[in-house]
């Protein structure tokens, strides 16, 4: 699921870049460039969040390991 999310965010970044390029190419209003910058920032931040949780040293990974250890201990007691 997270790979699909990252792909979606890459599309947001590309659309933001195309929007900024269109502002200069077609002499559009300046606020469209701000929309493009917003899409780029949004995409980069969401990609950062997705990749942060995927690394081995992340908090999510550590909590998952702790949960697995607790489950193993509980199964041992049964």
MIFINU-370919 format. One line per field, with one value per atom (N, C-alpha, C): atom name; residue in one letter; x, y, z; residue number from 1. Coordinates in pm, 1 decimal, padded with zeros to 6 digits. Example, Ala and Ser with C-alpha at 12.3 -4.5 7.8 and 13.67 -1.06 7.14 Angstrom:
2
atome	c(N,CA,C,N,CA,C)
residu	c(a,a,a,s,s,s)
east	c(01319.0,01230.0,01320.0,01285.0,01367.0,01290.0)
north	c(-00569.0,-00450.0,-00330.0,-00225.0,-00106.0,00003.0)
up	c(00780.0,00780.0,00780.0,00708.0,00714.0,00787.0)
num	c(1,1,1,2,2,2)
***
This chain:
78
atome	c(N,CA,C,N,CA,C,N,CA,C,N,CA,C,N,CA,C,N,CA,C,N,CA,C,N,CA,C,N,CA,C,N,CA,C,N,CA,C,N,CA,C,N,CA,C,N,CA,C,N,CA,C,N,CA,C,N,CA,C,N,CA,C,N,CA,C,N,CA,C,N,CA,C,N,CA,C,N,CA,C,N,CA,C,N,CA,C,N,CA,C,N,CA,C,N,CA,C,N,CA,C,N,CA,C,N,CA,C,N,CA,C,N,CA,C,N,CA,C,N,CA,C,N,CA,C,N,CA,C,N,CA,C,N,CA,C,N,CA,C,N,CA,C,N,CA,C,N,CA,C,N,CA,C,N,CA,C,N,CA,C,N,CA,C,N,CA,C,N,CA,C,N,CA,C,N,CA,C,N,CA,C,N,CA,C,N,CA,C,N,CA,C,N,CA,C,N,CA,C,N,CA,C,N,CA,C,N,CA,C,N,CA,C,N,CA,C,N,CA,C,N,CA,C,N,CA,C,N,CA,C,N,CA,C,N,CA,C,N,CA,C,N,CA,C,N,CA,C,N,CA,C,N,CA,C,N,CA,C,N,CA,C,N,CA,C,N,CA,C,N,CA,C)
residu	c(x,x,x,x,x,x,x,x,x,x,x,x,x,x,x,x,x,x,x,x,x,x,x,x,x,x,x,x,x,x,x,x,x,x,x,x,x,x,x,x,x,x,x,x,x,x,x,x,x,x,x,x,x,x,x,x,x,x,x,x,x,x,x,x,x,x,x,x,x,x,x,x,x,x,x,x,x,x,x,x,x,x,x,x,x,x,x,x,x,x,x,x,x,x,x,x,x,x,x,x,x,x,x,x,x,x,x,x,x,x,x,x,x,x,x,x,x,x,x,x,x,x,x,x,x,x,x,x,x,x,x,x,x,x,x,x,x,x,x,x,x,x,x,x,x,x,x,x,x,x,x,x,x,x,x,x,x,x,x,x,x,x,x,x,x,x,x,x,x,x,x,x,x,x,x,x,x,x,x,x,x,x,x,x,x,x,x,x,x,x,x,x,x,x,x,x,x,x,x,x,x,x,x,x,x,x,x,x,x,x,x,x,x,x,x,x,x,x,x,x,x,x,x,x,x,x,x,x,x,x,x,x,x,x)
east	c(00082.1,00000.0,00086.1,00197.3,00277.6,00347.9,00375.3,00436.3,00337.9,00211.8,00108.7,00094.7,00104.4,00096.5,00214.8,00333.3,00451.5,00436.7,00385.2,00362.7,00263.9,00158.8,00060.7,00124.9,00211.1,00277.5,00374.4,00437.9,00526.2,00444.3,00323.6,00236.3,00197.6,00173.1,00144.8,00262.2,00383.6,00502.8,00514.8,00495.7,00504.4,00397.5,00276.3,00171.1,00204.3,00264.5,00307.4,00413.2,00508.2,00613.2,00552.8,00460.4,00395.0,00311.9,00249.6,00171.0,00260.8,00374.1,00468.0,00519.9,00551.4,00596.7,00489.9,00364.2,00255.0,00236.7,00261.9,00250.5,00346.1,00468.3,00565.9,00542.9,00501.8,00485.4,00363.1,00254.5,00129.8,00093.2,00186.3,00166.8,00036.5,00023.8,-00095.1,-00079.7,-00185.7,-00183.5,-00082.2,-00025.8,00079.1,00033.3,-00094.3,-00139.7,-00141.0,-00141.0,-00129.7,00008.3,00108.3,00242.7,00244.1,00169.8,00162.0,00093.5,-00007.3,-00072.4,00027.9,00108.8,00211.7,00314.0,00357.7,00453.6,00389.8,00263.7,00194.0,00186.3,00158.8,00154.2,00290.5,00394.1,00529.4,00564.5,00538.2,00569.3,00488.6,00360.9,00273.8,00327.4,00363.7,00415.2,00545.0,00636.4,00765.3,00745.0,00657.8,00634.5,00570.7,00474.5,00411.0,00507.2,00593.7,00694.4,00790.2,00827.2,00914.1,00848.1,00717.9,00647.8,00642.7,00616.9,00608.7,00744.0,00850.2,00981.8,01036.4,00998.3,01043.3,00991.6,00868.2,00808.5,00857.7,00918.9,00963.5,01104.8,01182.5,01321.0,01326.0,01436.0,01448.5,01459.3,01510.7,01530.5,01413.6,01303.5,01190.4,01116.0,01040.2,00961.9,00856.3,00798.2,00697.5,00758.5,00879.1,00946.7,00979.6,01024.3,01057.1,00932.4,00821.6,00697.6,00648.3,00667.3,00627.4,00710.6,00839.9,00926.2,00885.0,00855.6,00812.3,00681.1,00589.5,00461.4,00482.3,00573.1,00601.4,00661.1,00750.2,00809.7,00704.4,00612.1,00504.6,00416.1,00383.8,00300.8,00372.9,00503.3,00578.8,00578.5,00593.9,00591.6,00455.6,00351.2,00215.4,00188.5,00235.2,00215.4,00294.2,00413.0,00495.2,00425.5,00355.9,00288.2,00170.5,00109.2,-00007.5,00036.9)
north	c(-00119.7,00000.0,00125.5,00121.4,00242.5,00275.1,00172.9,00200.8,00274.1,00238.0,00307.6,00451.9,00471.2,00605.8,00691.1,00632.8,00706.0,00742.7,00650.2,00679.5,00795.0,00795.6,00903.8,01037.4,01037.4,01161.3,01209.0,01116.3,01155.3,01222.9,01172.1,01236.7,01377.8,01397.9,01532.7,01626.3,01576.7,01659.1,01694.0,01596.0,01622.2,01722.1,01708.3,01802.3,01942.4,01952.0,02081.7,02145.5,02065.1,02116.9,02161.7,02081.9,02120.1,02247.9,02263.7,02384.2,02507.1,02496.6,02609.5,02639.0,02534.2,02555.2,02620.7,02583.6,02642.9,02791.0,02828.3,02969.3,03053.8,03005.5,03082.9,03071.1,02952.4,02930.2,03002.0,03004.6,03061.5,03194.1,03250.1,03379.6,03380.5,03278.0,03263.5,03347.8,03351.3,03424.8,03362.1,03442.3,03397.0,03299.4,03306.0,03216.3,03070.2,03044.8,02906.5,02849.9,02934.4,02890.3,02852.6,02926.0,02891.2,02756.5,02728.6,02598.1,02488.8,02513.7,02417.5,02394.9,02502.3,02489.7,02411.9,02439.4,02367.2,02217.9,02181.2,02039.2,01972.5,02044.8,01990.0,01968.5,02067.5,02055.6,01942.6,01935.0,01830.4,01691.9,01675.2,01546.8,01507.5,01602.0,01573.1,01535.9,01608.1,01579.9,01442.1,01407.0,01275.9,01162.4,01183.1,01081.7,01066.3,01177.5,01172.5,01090.7,01114.1,01040.5,00891.7,00855.2,00714.9,00645.1,00708.6,00645.0,00644.4,00739.9,00743.4,00620.9,00582.3,00468.8,00335.0,00334.8,00210.4,00170.9,00262.1,00230.5,00137.3,00065.1,-00032.7,00033.1,00153.0,00220.6,00309.0,00301.5,00389.4,00343.9,00434.1,00404.2,00297.4,00304.0,00205.7,00065.9,00054.9,-00073.8,-00127.3,-00039.7,-00081.7,-00128.3,-00057.1,-00098.0,-00231.6,-00254.1,-00381.0,-00495.8,-00473.9,-00577.2,-00606.7,-00501.7,-00521.2,-00599.1,-00568.9,-00638.8,-00786.4,-00816.5,-00955.3,-01031.5,-00964.9,-01028.5,-01058.2,-00966.8,-00987.1,-01102.9,-01110.7,-01220.5,-01354.0,-01358.9,-01482.0,-01524.2,-01426.8,-01457.7,-01508.5,-01448.8,-01492.8,-01633.8,-01664.8,-01798.8,-01901.3,-01862.0,-01951.4,-01986.4,-01890.4,-01912.5,-02006.5,-02010.2,-02098.9,-02238.1)
up	c(00000.0,00000.0,00000.0,00071.0,00080.4,-00052.4,-00134.0,-00264.2,-00353.8,-00345.4,-00421.6,-00372.9,-00243.9,-00185.0,-00231.7,-00234.6,-00280.4,-00427.8,-00509.0,-00650.1,-00666.4,-00586.5,-00590.6,-00554.5,-00455.2,-00415.1,-00522.6,-00592.9,-00703.6,-00813.5,-00836.6,-00935.3,-00891.4,-00761.6,-00710.5,-00736.9,-00713.3,-00736.0,-00883.4,-00971.1,-01115.0,-01160.5,-01108.9,-01144.2,-01094.4,-00977.0,-00924.9,-01012.9,-01058.7,-01147.6,-01280.1,-01333.1,-01459.3,-01442.1,-01327.0,-01300.8,-01298.7,-01232.1,-01228.4,-01368.7,-01445.3,-01583.2,-01668.6,-01647.4,-01724.5,-01691.9,-01567.6,-01528.5,-01611.8,-01627.3,-01704.2,-01855.3,-01900.5,-02044.3,-02100.4,-02023.3,-02073.3,-02008.8,-01932.5,-01867.5,-01785.8,-01701.5,-01617.3,-01490.5,-01411.1,-01285.1,-01189.2,-01102.9,-01011.6,-00905.7,-00869.4,-00763.2,-00808.7,-00937.3,-00984.7,-00951.0,-00953.2,-00914.0,-00766.3,-00684.2,-00542.6,-00522.2,-00603.8,-00596.6,-00633.0,-00735.8,-00775.5,-00665.6,-00601.7,-00491.7,-00376.5,-00349.0,-00243.1,-00271.1,-00396.1,-00432.8,-00417.0,-00454.9,-00441.5,-00294.9,-00211.8,-00069.0,-00006.3,-00042.1,00011.1,-00028.0,-00154.4,-00200.7,-00132.9,-00120.5,-00056.5,00089.8,00160.2,00301.4,00320.7,00236.5,00249.4,00214.7,00117.2,00085.2,00203.1,00265.0,00382.7,00494.1,00517.2,00622.2,00591.2,00466.1,00428.3,00443.0,00397.2,00403.3,00545.3,00626.4,00765.8,00840.0,00814.3,00883.4,00829.2,00712.9,00651.6,00694.2,00749.7,00785.1,00906.1,00921.4,01029.3,01166.1,01173.4,01301.4,01340.5,01267.7,01296.5,01421.4,01476.9,01595.9,01566.7,01448.9,01409.6,01405.5,01353.0,01344.4,01483.8,01572.2,01708.3,01783.0,01766.4,01832.1,01778.5,01650.5,01590.7,01648.6,01665.9,01723.8,01867.6,01944.1,02082.3,02088.3,01998.3,01994.5,01962.4,01869.5,01834.7,01952.7,02028.5,02145.2,02250.8,02271.4,02369.3,02326.8,02197.8,02147.4,02167.0,02141.8,02161.7,02308.3,02399.0,02541.8,02585.9,02533.8,02568.8,02516.1,02397.1,02342.6,02421.2,02472.6,02552.0,02682.9,02740.8,02868.0,02854.0,02737.4,02717.4,02708.1)
num	c(1,1,1,2,2,2,3,3,3,4,4,4,5,5,5,6,6,6,7,7,7,8,8,8,9,9,9,10,10,10,11,11,11,12,12,12,13,13,13,14,14,14,15,15,15,16,16,16,17,17,17,18,18,18,19,19,19,20,20,20,21,21,21,22,22,22,23,23,23,24,24,24,25,25,25,26,26,26,27,27,27,28,28,28,29,29,29,30,30,30,31,31,31,32,32,32,33,33,33,34,34,34,35,35,35,36,36,36,37,37,37,38,38,38,39,39,39,40,40,40,41,41,41,42,42,42,43,43,43,44,44,44,45,45,45,46,46,46,47,47,47,48,48,48,49,49,49,50,50,50,51,51,51,52,52,52,53,53,53,54,54,54,55,55,55,56,56,56,57,57,57,58,58,58,59,59,59,60,60,60,61,61,61,62,62,62,63,63,63,64,64,64,65,65,65,66,66,66,67,67,67,68,68,68,69,69,69,70,70,70,71,71,71,72,72,72,73,73,73,74,74,74,75,75,75,76,76,76,77,77,77,78,78,78)
***
